[in-house]
């Protein structure tokens, strides 16, 4: 799976499952706090998606990897089987 495919799947998840406005969400948009304001419940759903969809474990990773879709996709692609 390519970096762009992972980014698109993540964006689709944010829009379709978490209700984020697609017009406000770019690959470099900050996801938590000052960004689009995802919360701890959203992060649990995101971790579940990453584990189930991509087979990548996220426990213990630096939260900097959750900054935006770009950083998430880079982490996922680097750790996919």
C-alpha positions in Angstrom: 0.0 0.0 0.0 1.4 3.4 -0.9 1.7 6.5 1.2 -1.1 8.2 -0.8 -3.4 5.3 -0.3 -2.9 5.3 3.4 -3.5 9.1 3.5 -6.7 8.7 1.6 -8.0 5.9 3.8 -7.2 8.0 6.9 -8.9 11.1 5.5 -12.0 9.0 4.6 -12.1 7.7 8.2 -11.9 11.2 9.7 -14.7 12.4 7.4 -17.0 9.4 7.3 -16.6 8.0 10.8 -15.6 11.0 12.9 -17.7 13.6 11.1 -14.8 16.0 10.2 -15.6 18.5 7.5 -13.7 17.3 4.4 -13.2 21.0 3.3 -11.3 21.7 6.6 -9.2 18.5 6.5 -5.9 18.5 4.5 -3.1 16.1 4.9 -1.1 18.6 7.0 -4.1 19.8 9.2 -3.3 19.4 12.9 -5.7 16.8 14.3 -5.8 17.4 18.0 -6.1 20.5 20.2 -5.7 23.7 18.1 -6.4 21.7 14.9 -9.7 20.1 14.1 -10.2 19.3 17.7 -10.2 15.5 17.9 -10.5 14.2 21.5 -9.5 11.2 23.4 -12.5 9.1 22.2 -11.5 9.9 18.6 -8.0 8.8 19.3 -9.2 5.4 20.6 -11.2 4.9 17.4 -8.1 6.0 15.3 -5.8 3.6 17.1 -8.4 0.8 16.5 -8.5 1.7 12.8 -4.7 1.7 12.4 -4.5 -1.7 14.1 -7.4 -3.4 12.3 -6.9 -1.9 8.9 -3.2 -1.6 8.5 -2.0 -4.2 11.1 0.2 -1.6 12.8 0.5 -1.5 16.6 0.4 2.0 18.1 1.0 1.4 21.8 4.0 3.3 23.1 4.6 5.4 20.0 5.4 9.1 20.2 2.4 11.3 20.1 4.2 13.4 17.4 3.2 10.7 15.0 -0.4 11.7 15.5 0.1 15.3 14.5 -1.6 15.1 11.2 -2.4 12.7 8.4 1.0 13.1 6.8 2.8 12.0 10.0 0.3 9.2 10.7 0.7 7.8 7.1 4.5 7.9 7.3 4.4 5.9 10.6 2.0 3.4 9.2 3.9 2.8 6.0 7.2 2.4 7.9 5.7 -0.2 10.2 3.4 -2.2 7.9 4.2 -5.8 7.4 
